Amino acid sequence: MKKRRKWLLLGILLVLLLLFGLSQFYAYVMKDQWNERSAAKEVAEARAGLTEVTKAQKSVWDENSVYWVLTGRNAAGTDLMVWVRFTLDGKPAGGDNGVYVEEVSKGTSEQKIRSIIASDLPGSSIERLLPGVYNGEYAWQLFYKLEGRYYYKFYRFADGSAIGDGYSLPSR
């Protein structure tokens, strides 16, 4: 009986150590991402007057288009989207074009862009939709599946119109 209890306690201790190790590994892997998000939030609060952040998404299209896009409200209660540009080493870019702020009501909301996509690409399934920057334009980046193939397509944030024809990814 004592041996069984000893092995049971030892097993529980090993499981707890394993869970602790996994949680520390996860925190180590995610630390840079969390630090970037916090830095983007600080910049958005300071430069755009954002007081409440409801969503923060990272968008990377190429080495010159690394952005954190934050959705939230300012002190007046206006819904805003804030694009904070980052350098490749994970720091806010700063400068005059380091932050772009737009009221959601003056652009295309996520619900509206989803309805545009549904009418533009019937039968497609949205895999990921996030705000970002494409060729210097603030846009919605769509990753979708249609008839067994995957595609990227971009829509202007300003009016919801498509930018170019998009990209088809090679099939396996």
N, C-alpha and C positions, 0 to 999 in steps of 0.2 A: 504494500500500500504506500509506504513512504517513497519507494523508488518511482512509482507511477506519478505521485504528486510532484516529485523533484523534476521528472522529465516533462511533465505538463507545464510547470512554471518556467522551465528552461525554454520550452517551445514558445510559450507566450512571450517571453522576453525577446527571443530571436525575431518573432513576427513584429513586435513593437520596434525593435532596432531597424529592421528592414523598412518598415513604413516611415520611420523618422529619416532614414537615409534617402529614400525616394522623395520625400517632401523637400529635403535639403537640395537634392539634385535638381528638382523642378524649379525651386527658387533660384538656383544658380543659373540655370538655362534661361529663365524668363527675366532675370534682373535687368539686362540691357533694354529689353522691350518695355518694361515697367518704367525705367528711368526716362526713356524717350517720351513715353506717354505723359509722365509728370512734367517734363520740360515743356512739351507742347501745351499742356494745360496752363502752366504758368505764363507762357508767352501769350496765349489767347486771353487770359484774364487781364494781363497788363496792357497789351496793345489793342485788343478788340473789345474790352469791357465785358467779357463773358463772365457771368456770375454763377451759372448753373450749367454743367456739362451733362447731357443726356446720352451721348454716344461719342466714342472716339475710335477712329479707324485709320489704319496705316495703309497708304497706297504707294506702291513702287511700280513705275513703268520702265524707267531707264535710270541711268546714273544721275541725270539732271532733274528727275521727277520723283523725288522722295518726299512725301508729304504725310503729315498727320492731319486728318480732317476731323474737326470737333463740331458737334451739333449741340446747341443749347440755347440759353436765353441770356439777355443782358438785364440790367437793373430795371429797365422800362417794361420788361416782359416780352420783348420782341424775339422771335425765333431767328437764330443766326446759324450760319455755317462759316467756320473759320478754317482756312487752309494755312498750315504752318509748314514752311519748307525746311527740310533738313539736309545736312551734308552727308556724305557717305560714311563719315566716322560717327554718326549718330548725334550730332549737335545741331541746334536750331541755326539756320543759315543767317538770320538777321538781315539787316539792310532794308532798303525801301520796298523791295518785292519779296521779302521773307514771310509776310503775312498778308493774306487776302481775306476780307470779310464781306459777306453778302447776306442780306435778309432772305430767308427761305421764301417769303412771299414774292420776292422779286425774281426768283429763279424757279427751278423745277423741283418740287418736293419728291421724296421717294415714292409716295403713293402715286403721284401723277406720272412719274417716269415708268413705274411698273405698268400702268394702264397703256402708256405709249408703246412699251415693249410688247405687251400682249396683243395690241392691234398690228404692230409692225412685224412681229415674228410669231404668228400663230403656230401652236404646236411645240414651241420651244419650252425648255425648262430652265429657269434661272438657277445657275449653280452659285453665283456670287454677284452681288451688285454693290458697288461702293463708290463714293465720290473720290475724285483724284484730279490729275492734270495730264492732258494729252496734247502734245505739240504746242505747249504754251497756253492752252485753253482749259478753263475749269470745266470739268466734265464728270459724267457718270460713267464708270467703267463696268461693263457688263461681260460676264463670263457665262456662257450658256451652252446648252446641248440641244441639237436639232438633228433628228434622224440619225442618231448614233455617233455624230461628230461633235467636237467641241469648237467653240468660236469665241473670239473677243470682239466687242463692238463698243463704240463710244458715242455718248449723247451729250450735247452741250448742256451745261447747267443753266445757262441763261434762258434758253427757250425750248429745250428738249429735242432739238433737231439732231439727226444723226451726223456724225463726223466721219466722212469716208465710208468705205464699204466694210471695214472690219478685217479681222484676220481669222483664217481657218487653221486649226492646229492639225498636224498630220495624224492620220489614224494609225493605230498600232499594227 
